[in-house]
Each structure stands twice: as C-alpha cells, then as structure tokens.
Amino acid sequence: MSETSPTEDYRTLYRRAFEEFGAMALWNTRRLPSPRPADALVAARALRFEGNLAARMLAERIEEACRAAD
C-alpha cells in the first residue's frame, strides 16, 4: 500500500481523480466543490470498477485518506 502525503487529503485526491480519470471512470459522477469522505469513497468505487490500474491505485489512496480523516 502506498502512503498518503500530508498534503494529499481525501479532498485533494478526489479532485485529482476527476482531473486524471474523469472522462474514463467518473463520467457518471458529479464533481462536488466540497466533498465529504463518503463522496470521495463513491468516486473511489467508480475508479476501481471503471478505471485502469493507475485509477485503482488512486482509489486505494483515496480510501486510505478517508480512513485517516475519521
């Protein structure tokens, strides 16, 4: 598993997911300006199912960041 850097909280990773994989994996997910951890987990799930290996790795990082936010 990869470590999440202090500057990459779930909000940052959520935004990155839309920038990098929006058209591929998040095409049916609305981008929220102020996502909650639950919103980020919805995006992570979509990355896992619709994305490639890089998207799945980002999904893992989002999930880790959401657990850290609790």
N, C-alpha and C positions, 0 to 999 in steps of 0.2 A: 504494500500500500504506500501511496505517496503522502508526504506531509503537506499540510496546507500552511503557507507562509502567513505571518501575522497580518499582512496587508490584503490577503485574499480571503475575506469572509464570504459567507454564502451569497451576499448581495453582489459582490464583485464577480464571483464565479457565475452567478445567474446571468449577469449582463454579458459576460464573456461567452456564455453558451449561446446566447442569441446572436452575438456578433459573428461567432465562428460557425455555428451549426443551425442557424435559424431556418434557412430555406430547406436544409436537408432533413432535420429531425424535429424542429419545433414549428413547423408550418401551420399546425392547427392549435397552437398555444398562443394566447395573448401575452405580450410582454407588459409587465406591470412596472410602474415607476418606483414603487416602494414594496418590493416583495417581502413576504413573511417566510419563515423556514418551510412552512407547508407548501407555499407556492414554488419555492426552489426545488422541493422534492418532486413536485409534479413535473417540472422541467427535467429533472434528473431521470425520472422514469421514462419520459419520452426519448431522452438521449440514449438510454440503454436499449430501447426497443427499435428505434428508427435510425440510430446513428451508426457510425463505423467504430473502429477500435479507439480512435482518439476521442470520439464523443463519449464512449463508455468510460474511458479513463477520467474524463472531466465529470461525468455523472458520479463517479466514486468520490471525487474530491468535493463535490457539492454535498453529497451525503455526509461526509466526514465533517464538513464545516457546519452543517445543520446540527449534527450531534454536539459539536463543540459549543454551539450557540445556546443550547438548552441549559 
